[in-house]
Amino acid sequence: MPHITDTVTTAEGSCPIRLFTPDGTGPWAGVVMYPDAGGVRDTFDDMAATLAGFGYAVLLPDVYYRHGEWAPFDMGTVFSDASERNRLFAMIRGITPDMMASDASAFFAYLDGRPEVRGDRYGTTGYCMGGRTSVVVAGRVPDRVAAAASFHGGGLATDQPDSPHLLAEDITATLYIGGAQDDSSFTPEQAETLGKALTAAGVQHTIETYPAAHGFAVPDNAPYDAEAAERHWAAMRDLFGATL
């Protein structure tokens, strides 16, 4: 898929992004794709290109841009290497909901100015920590998000004061949540809590548990599951096709 490399000016610096588009002249509806904890890498270039091929302009941001030229993670060893695992979790903890919302506003403003992109409300999708970000952004920047997807996202309904489910009253987007089975970061109890909050708030939503492990949709993750990944692409096509 055609793509450009650019930077988006945020409240805290310059965030490198790639914008993937279908072949042709457009314009197309825009989607922001948030990567998992490993950050942007070749796998996510491929995934953004796949989504673009469905007819969308897909913005893929370097969510760790505040760290400058950070060294990439090896997803095959990062969780077994104590030093790398500590570095990864420190970077994850460094991104707050306030940062997610502020960065998202900058991403949406960038899409507003691109001739390849139409409309002023967008889709968001994400994986692992990016799945949480997708839901947070839907709640924190509701006037800009028409649809939000989360795949094997964790921490969506916890007892913490910044839990995404507490944003339900503010969400106007349609939500799709694809959880993983036996996932301690998003248990059946948490799925129930999230569902009740969204239902009470009148948010149109779907919550499903895939018969696959956490990380099922991302090809360079050890738990990658091709069948579950195909199902997740179909779910996104349905979600964005109906809302964007």
Helices and strands as residue ranges (DSSP letters): E 3-10, E 13-20, E 28-34, H 42-52, E 56-61, G 65-67, H 82-93, H 97-112, E 117-127, H 129-140, G 142-144, E 145-151, G 164-170, E 174-180, H 188-201, E 205-210, H 226-243
